[in-house]
Amino acid sequence: MKIKIQVVVESEHGERQIVQEVTQINRDCLQPENLGLSLAEAKTLLKNTQQVLVKQQIAEYEKQHSSCQQCTKKLRHKDKRTIIYRTLFGKLKLKCNRLFHCTCNPQQTRSFNPIAKLLPERTSPELLYLESKWASLMSYGLSSKILQEVLPIEGQINATSIRNNLQALGKRLESELPEEKGILIEGCQRDWDKLPRPDLPIVIGMDGGYVRFYDRKSSESGHFQVLAGKSIKADGTSKCFGMVYCYDTKPQRRVFEVLRSQGMQMNQQVTFLSDGEESIRDLQYYLNPNAEHILDWFHITMRITVMTQIAKGITKEDLETGITSEFLQEKLNRLKWSLWHGNVFKALGKIEDLIDSGSALASDDYDRQPSLEAQKLCSHLEEFETYISNNGEYIPNYGERYHNGEVISSSFVESAVNQVISKRFVKKQQMRWTPEGAHLLIQVRAQVLNQEWSSKFRQWYPGLTVNSIEERPVLHAA
C-alpha cells in the first residue's frame, strides 16, 4: 500500500493555486510496528508541510508590502537575503527581498527588509517556550537531547543556544520588575481604612541554600548563597520564588510583587517566618504595615535536639562533677518548654544555668581531661544563648498559636528550597554556576513551578493561541 500526502493551497476565492506532495508512506502487511505513523514519518511530514506553508506565507507577505503604504507606489527591489529562523519543526532558510524606501517617506536607512522587520527574533515563540520550560526543569544538555528526539530539529539545537535563550528571557523578566525602594508600603492609615475587609493572613517563609560557584581561574570549589521562599494564602494556594542574594538588585521588590500577585492588601496581615538570619529578615521589613515577624520554631527545636543528643553522650568520667546526663536532658526539656510558651526571659536564665553546668563539665579542675561531648555541649549552649538573645523579640507563644491553628514553623519552606534550588542545581550534576546564570534560571524556573510561564508568554506574544502553550502541573521536576 502506498499513501501520498499532498498540500493544496487555495486562494481567497477558492481557486486552487498549488498542489505539492510532502511525503509518501509505504505499508506492507499490517504489523504492530507499522500501525499508524512512526516518529520519523511524523517528523518528515511536519517538516515538509511547514516548508510549503512558510513559502506561501512569505510570498503573500512580501506581495502585501511590495508597495508604499502611504502613496501605494511600487517599491524598488534592491537584492535578496537569507534569514535563518528556528521553529519547532526545523530550521527555515527564508529568502527575502530587500527594498528601497519610498521617497515620499524619508527614513534613516535607504533600504529595508520586510521579513527581517517582522521577525526581529530568530526563534519562534513556541520553541522558546519549550526550550525555556524544559531547561528550567532539567539540564541544558538533556533538554537539547529530548527536544531533538521528539521534534524534527536534529543537529539544529544545542545546550549553549538553549542557555542563551533562557537567560535572555530571564533578563526580560527582570526588566519588567519595578525598581527597588527603601519602603514598599503604599498609602497611609486613612487609605487602608477604606479598603475592603481582607482575607486571612498570608504566610511567607524563606530559607537559603548554596550553589557551587564557577571560576575559570581556580580549580577550588566555592559556593554562593541562593534564597528561596514560598508564600501561602489561607485557601492553600501558594507561590514560590528565589534569588541569588549577592547578585539581585531588587530583592525586596521581588518578594513584594509575589505577595501583591496573591492579592495582598495593605490592611491585611502577613506572617513572616525566618530562621533568624539577618539577610533574610532584612528582606521582610517594610513590605506590609501589619506584618508579623516570627522566629521559626523548627530551627529552635532542632538546635535543642542536637544539644540533647550531645548530652546523652556524657560519659561516666564526667560524673565526678555531680552533673549527670539525665540532669542535662531534663534541663534542656525545661528550656524547650519555656521557649514553647514564649517566656524568653525565663529561657535565657535556664540557658545560663546550663552554660554553668557545661562549663563545669568542660573544665579540668578535677584532674581529668574533659570529654569532647562536654566541650561541644558548652560551645552549642553559648551559641544558642546568642541566638535567643538576638531573636527574643520574634519569639511568640508558640503553644497558643499552635492551639489556635496559626502557623509556627517554616517546614513548608524546605519543599520550596528543594523545588527551586536542589532539584535543578543538584550536586550530583557536578555543575558550577555564575551568580547571574543561576539567578536568571531561577526566575524562569519559579514561573514554571507557579504555572505562570504560559500566561507570561501569551502576554509577550499576543498572537499565540490559548491551546498552543498550555500550562500543565510540574511533577518531580529535576
N, C-alpha and C positions, 0 to 999 in steps of 0.2 A: 504494500500500500504506500502510495506517495501522496503527500499533502503539501500544497503550496500555499503560503500565506502572503497576501498582497495588501498594499496600502493604496487606497483610492482617495484622491484629493478632488474635491468638488468646489466650484465657485459659489458665491453667494446666491446665484440664480439657479443652482442645482446642476450646472454643466460640469461634466467630468473633464478635469484638466490633466490628470496624470494617474497612471496605474503602474505601480512598481512592486516587484517581488522583493520581499525582505528576508525570507528564509524558506527552506524546503526540508520537510521531515519525512524520513523513510521508516516504515514499520513492516516487520515480517509477522510471524505468528505471535499471538499475544503471550507475553510473559510478565511476571510481576515487575521485572526490571524495566520494561518498556511501556508500561501503562501510563498514559499521560505524558507530560513533558519532563525531561530531565533538567537538572540545574544548568548544564551547559547550553541546552537548546533554549531555555528561557532567557539566559543571558544574551545569546545571539539575537533572539527575537526582539528583546528590549533595545539592545544597542542599535540594530539596523532600523527599527521603527523610529527611534529617536533621530537618527541621521536624516531620514526622509522628512520627518516633521520639522526639524530645525531648518533644513534647507528651504522649505516653503515659507517658514516664518521669517527668515532673514530676507528672502526675496520680497515678500509682501511689505515688510517694514521699510526696506530701502526704497521701494516704489512709492510709499506714502511720504517719504522725506526727501524725495529727489527734487522737489520744487521749494522755493522760498515760502515760508509760512505767512509772510506779510504781503508780498506782491505777486505770489504764485508763479514767478519766473523760474524756469528750469535752471537748476544749479549746474555749474561746470564740473566735470569729472577730473580729478587730479591723478589718482592711482588706486591700486588695491593693496590692502594689508591683511595679514592673517592674525587673528586673535585666538589665543588658547583659552578655552572656557571649560572648567571641570564640572561635571554633573554626576548624578547618581548612576548614570548608565554609560559612562565613558567620557573620555576627553574629546572635546569638539574643537576642530580647527575651522574657525569661521573666516571665510574670505569676504572682506568687507570693502566697500568703496569709500574713498576719501574724496570729499567735495570741497569746492571753494565757497566761501561765504558770499552771499549776495551783496552787491554794492549798496543796496538800499538800507542795509542794517550793518553799520560798521562794528567790527569785532576786534578783540585783541590779537587774534590769530587769523591768518589768511584762509586756512583750511580746517576742516573738522571731520570726524568720523562718527556718523550717527550711531552705529552699533557700539563703538567704544564709549560713547557718551551715555548710552543706555545701560551698559554693563561696566560700571566703574570697578566692581569686584569681579575677580576672575574665577570665583567658585559659587555655585548655585546655593541659595539659602538652605534647601533641604539637605544637601550634602554637608554644609557647615553645621547644621543642626545635629545630624547623625554623628559626625566626627567629634564635635564638642561633647555631646551627651555620652558617647561610649568612652571617650578619652577621660572624662571626669570620673568614670566608674572603674576603669581598668587602665593598664599601662598603655602608653602611646604605641608601642610596638605591637602589642596584642590587638589593639583597636584597628591598626592598619591591616593586620592579617585577617581579622574577621570580616572587615568591610570588603577586602579583595576576594574573600571566599564566597560571599553571598551576592556581590554585585559585579557587573561586568567592567571592572576597573583594574584588572590585574596589571601590575607594574606601573600604575599611574598614580599611586598614592604611597606615601611613606610616613614614618613616625615624625620626621622633622617638620613636614608640612602640616601635619595634624597639630603638633605642638604650637607652631607659629600661629595657626588659625585660632586655636583655643585662646592663646594669650592675647590675640587681637580682640577677640570677643570679651575677654576679661577686662581689658583696658576700656572697652566701650561701656561695660557695666560701671566701671569706676568713674568714668566721665559723667555718667548720669547721676551719681550720688552727690547730693548738695554739699556745700562747703561746711567744714567743721566750725563750731562755735564754742565759746567757753561755757555758755549756759544755753541749753536747748529747751528749757521750759518756756512755753508760749503763753502769752496773755497774763492776766492778773486775777486776783480772787473774785473781783466783780464779774469778769468774763466767765470764770469757772462755775459760778453760781447759776449762770443762765444755761449751762449745758444740761442735756437730759440725764436722767439717772443712769449711772454707769453700771456695767456688768460687774461680776465678782472679780477679785484681784487676779492680775496676770502674774504668773510665777516665772522668773527667769534665773537661770543658773549658768555659771561659766567655770571653765577649768582649762588647764593648759597641757600641752604635750610637746614633745621635742622631735624635730626632724633633722636628719643628717645633712650637714652643710657641705656644699660643693665648693672646692677651692682648687683651682688648677695648679697653684704654686706649691701646694703642700699635700703630702700623702696622708697626713694625720687627719683623723676624723674628728670633726667638731659638730655642734648641734646649735640650732636656734629654736626659740620658743614659738609655738603656734597656739593661739587661743581659740577655743571652740565653745559654743554655748547652745542652749535651747530655751525657747520661750513657749510656755504652755498657757492656754486660755482655760477658763473654767469649764468649757464644754469638752475639753480634752484635745482639741486641735493644737498642733504645735508647729513651730518653725525652728530650724537650726541655722546657725551662722558660724563663721570662722574668719580668722585674720592672722597675718603674721605681724605681731605687735611691733617689731623693730623696723618694719617696712611701711606699715599702714599709716597714712597721714590723716585719716578720718575715722578713727576707731569708735569714738563716742557717737558720731553721726550714724555710723553703720548699725550700732545697737538701737539707736533711737528710731531709725527707719523700720527696723524689724518690728518694734513694738507698735509703731504707728500703722504698719500694714495689717496688724492684728486688731485694729480698731481702738487703740489706747486713747483715752480722753485725759485731759489734764486734771479732771476731778475723780479719776479712777485710781484705785490703789494698786501699786505694783510692788511685789515682794522680790527683792534681790537676794540671792543666796551666793555665798562665796566661801572659799577655804581660808580667807584671811590674807591672801597675798595682796600686797599693796597695788601692784599694777592692775589687777583685775578689779579691785574695789574702786580705783580711780575712774574706771570706765563707767561705773554705775552711778556716779554722782551727777546731779543737775539734769536728770532726764525726766523727772516727774516730781511735782511738788508733794505728792502723797506717797512717796517711795518709802519702803520699809527695808532696811538692810539687816540681814541675819547671818550670823556665822553658822556654817553648815554643821549639823550635829554629827554627820557621818565622819568628818575629819577629827572631831573631838574624841568620839568613842574609839576611833581607830588608833589614836595615839595612846589612849588609856589601855586598850587591848594589848598593844605592843609592850607597854611597861608591865602589865600583868604577866605576860609570858616571860619577861626577863626576871620578875620577882619569883616565879616558880623555879627558876634555875639557881636560886641562892643555895649554896652548899652548906654542909654541916660545919665546915671550918669557920663560916661566918657567924655561927650561932653564939660564939663567945661574947658577942656584944649584947646578947639578950634579945635581939631582933630576929624573929623567925620569918620564914617565907609566908606563912599563913597570916601573920600580923600585917605584912606589907600588902598582901592581896585584899585584906579586909579594909585597910586604909584607902586603897585605890577604889574599891567599890563605893565607899562612903563619899569619896571625891566625885565619882561619877554621879552619885545620887544628888549631890549639891548642884552640880552643873546642869543636870536634867531639870531641876526646878528653878534654874536661873539665879541661884544665890552665888554670885561671883565673889563677894567679899568672904563668905564662909569657905568657898572653894580655894581661894588664894591662901587662907590660913591653913587649910589641910595640906596644900602643896608645900608650904614652908615646913610643916611638921614632917612630911615625907622626905624633904630635902635634908633635914637634920638627921633622920634615920638613915638615909642613903649615905650621908657624909660619914656617919659613924661606921657603916659597913665598909666604906672605901678607904678609911684611914688605916694606918699601920701602928696605932697605939697599943695594940695587943700582941706585938711582936710576931706578926704574921703578914704574909703577902696578901693584900686584898684580892678577891676574885675578880675576874673580868666582868661577870654579871653585875657585881656590886658597882663597879666603875661605870658601866653602861647605864645602869638604872639612875645613878646620880646625874649623869650627863643629860639623860632624857627628861628628868624631873626639872632641871634648871631651864632647859629649852621650853618645856611645857609651861612653866611659870611665866616666861616672857611672852609666850603665845597667848595665854589667857589675859595677861595684863594689857597687851596691845589691843585685844579684841573684846575686852569686857563689855563695852557699851553695845556690842552687837549680839550679846548672848541673852535671849529671852527665856521665858519659862517654857521649855520645850514640852514638858508634860502637859501643861494646859493647852498649848497649841495642838498637840497630838490628839488629845481627847476631844477637841473642837473640830477635828478634821482638817486642820491647817497644815501646810507643808513645813517640814523641819529639816529635810535632808535633800541634798542635790544629787542623790544617786542616779536620777534620770539623766544627769549631765554626762555620766560615764558612757551611756549609749551614744550621746551626741559626739563625744570625743572619738569613739570607735567609728562612727559613721563618717565624720568629717575628716578625721586625721588618719587613724590607724589602718583602716581598710584600704586606703589609697596610697598612703606613704609607709606601708608596712616594711619593717626592717628586712624581711626575707627577700625583698626585691633588690637589695643591695644598691639602691639608687641614692644619689646625692642631689640636693636641690639648692637653687638660689632662692633667697627670700622673695624676690619678685615673682619667679616662676611658680613657687608654692602658693603665694598669695593669690595670684590670678586664677590658678587652678581651683583653689578653694572657693572662690566666688562663684565660678561656674558650677562646681560640684554642689554647693549649697542650693543653688537654683534648681538643679536637677532633683536633689533629695526632697526639696519642698514642693516638687511637681509644679514649678512655675516657669520652667525653661521654655515650654511650648508657647505659653502666653506672651513671654518676652519676645520670642521670635515673631509672633504674629503682630506684635506692636512695632517691631523694626521693619517687617516686610508685610504690609497690609494685604498684598496680593496673594499670600499663602492661604489656601483653603483651610477650614477648620479641621478636616479629617486628614490632611496631608501630614501633619505633625501632631499626632495625638499623644498626650502625656499618659504614661502608664506607671503604676506603682513600681518603685525600685525595691527589689528583694535581694538581700545579701549582696549588695554591690561591693566589689572588691577593688 
